[in-house]
Amino acid sequence: MTTSDNLPAPVRDAIHNLQASKIRAISREGMNRDDVLPLWFGEPNFPTPKFICDAAAEALAAGHTFYTENRGIPPLRSTLSGYMSNLYGVDVAEDRITTTVAAMNGIMLVMEAIVDPGDNVVIVAPLWPNCRETVAIMGGEPRAVDLVEVDGKWQLDLERLFAACDERTRAIFVNSPGNPTGWVMSVEQQQAVLEFCRKKRIWLLADEVYARLIFDRPYAPSFIEIAEPEDPVIAFNSFSKSWAMTGWRLGWLTAPPSMGEVFEKLNEYNISGPTTFVQHAAIVAIRDGEDFVKQTVEGYRQGRDLVYQRLSGMDRVHLPFPEAAFYAFFRVDGVEDSLELARKILNETGVGLAPGAAFGQSGEGYLRLCFAATPDILSSAMDRLEPILS
Ligand SMILES: Cc1ncc(COP(=O)(O)O)c(C=O)c1O
């Protein structure tokens, strides 16, 4: 019996063998329960602000319902070029920008562009599982190099990262600020990784979707700040997290200008351009959204502080301080099966958490809680968790 025997006709083994998301596995079990506090997904618990919704409605009313340029409408690409240039203080030309159906699609497009069967991509883990599985879809090998917890801080050993690369390595994938850990790569480490990728002629894939969700400075260090335009660097960004637009599905890549033609073709054959009225609303999100971004980050900081203080006081919990993003990723003493624990917590307390095993082997024994929720919800979640985790 082959893996496709139960289907009307075969699908590729690489697709059969993809792992189902363990975050979805647990959320499916509690999705329809009214008593659940859902802190398992990485998204704000409030809807997109009105000024962005209004802009989308206006774009629809104005008839922006047709196909657009594959890489996005020129005013949006120009707005994003201006946004990146202002934020990072370096010139990020419009020809480096390609819009995508959020970062997820951007990551998939890039793997389509660079990974042949048998190639590998070295990823810094634990990591949001979708990044790993895009490599597997292409028949490549995602190769994890784990962050380690030292004195309550996540750290990356660069020697181990570089030693994991071989002649079939096509890219190093760095997600900083990181999901699930909140780890932020230092500029010194970024420079060393960039230098390594230049020398080896491999891609440096920088997942920077949490670039603005950092609490001690306006933005996290970006590879875009230190890379030359023609360096082998591709950064992924998204409207999902900072502008509370997870369901709109819009993001962008910043890549070398010489890759423009590649993304022109890949966008044509994957999506034929992102949704048109969403692109128009995104211009307004960037133009008028700075106050919103700053206010929400302040709200997440309060959530982070509340959760950090309460969880750190529970006897069985070890929580490295989350420097950025909106997750508490904590180890629980004596736990070998995080999915089972997440299930027990869901059933006994009604708090929805993501099991650490979803983020790779090194996440086993951990749980992830998204603190992008109101203080009331977070306090109530802490009250419910206390008896089980103390
Ligand atoms: C690290 C990371 N990269 C990419 C994404 C994808 O975000 P989106 O496709 O909504 O832009 C997420 C979403 O959770 C994420 O955590």
Ligand as a Chemical Component Dictionary entry (heavy atoms), coordinates in Angstrom:
data_LIG
# 
_chem_comp.id                   LIG 
_chem_comp.type                 NON-POLYMER 
_chem_comp.pdbx_formal_charge   0 
_chem_comp.three_letter_code    LIG 
# 
loop_
_chem_comp_atom.comp_id 
_chem_comp_atom.atom_id 
_chem_comp_atom.alt_atom_id 
_chem_comp_atom.type_symbol 
_chem_comp_atom.charge 
_chem_comp_atom.model_Cartn_x 
_chem_comp_atom.model_Cartn_y 
_chem_comp_atom.model_Cartn_z 
_chem_comp_atom.pdbx_ordinal 
LIG C1 C1 C 0 7.539 33.610 12.573 1  
LIG C2 C2 C 0 6.364 33.813 11.690 2  
LIG N1 N1 N 0 6.563 33.994 10.383 3  
LIG C3 C3 C 0 5.537 34.171 9.539  4  
LIG C4 C4 C 0 4.244 34.173 10.000 5  
LIG C5 C5 C 0 3.159 34.328 8.986  6  
LIG O1 O1 O 0 2.377 35.420 9.176  7  
LIG P1 P1 P 0 1.369 35.908 8.035  8  
LIG O2 O2 O 0 1.324 34.857 6.997  9  
LIG O3 O3 O 0 0.068 36.107 8.720  10 
LIG O4 O4 O 0 1.983 37.171 7.545  11 
LIG C6 C6 C 0 3.982 33.973 11.342 12 
LIG C7 C7 C 0 2.613 33.893 11.853 13 
LIG O5 O5 O 0 2.334 33.490 12.963 14 
LIG C8 C8 C 0 5.079 33.794 12.217 15 
LIG O6 O6 O 0 4.904 33.613 13.527 16 
# 
loop_
_chem_comp_bond.comp_id 
_chem_comp_bond.atom_id_1 
_chem_comp_bond.atom_id_2 
_chem_comp_bond.value_order 
_chem_comp_bond.pdbx_ordinal 
LIG C1 C2 SING 1  
LIG C2 N1 SING 2  
LIG C2 C8 DOUB 3  
LIG N1 C3 DOUB 4  
LIG C3 C4 SING 5  
LIG C4 C5 SING 6  
LIG C4 C6 DOUB 7  
LIG C5 O1 SING 8  
LIG O1 P1 SING 9  
LIG P1 O2 DOUB 10 
LIG P1 O3 SING 11 
LIG P1 O4 SING 12 
LIG C6 C7 SING 13 
LIG C6 C8 SING 14 
LIG C7 O5 DOUB 15 
LIG C8 O6 SING 16 
# 
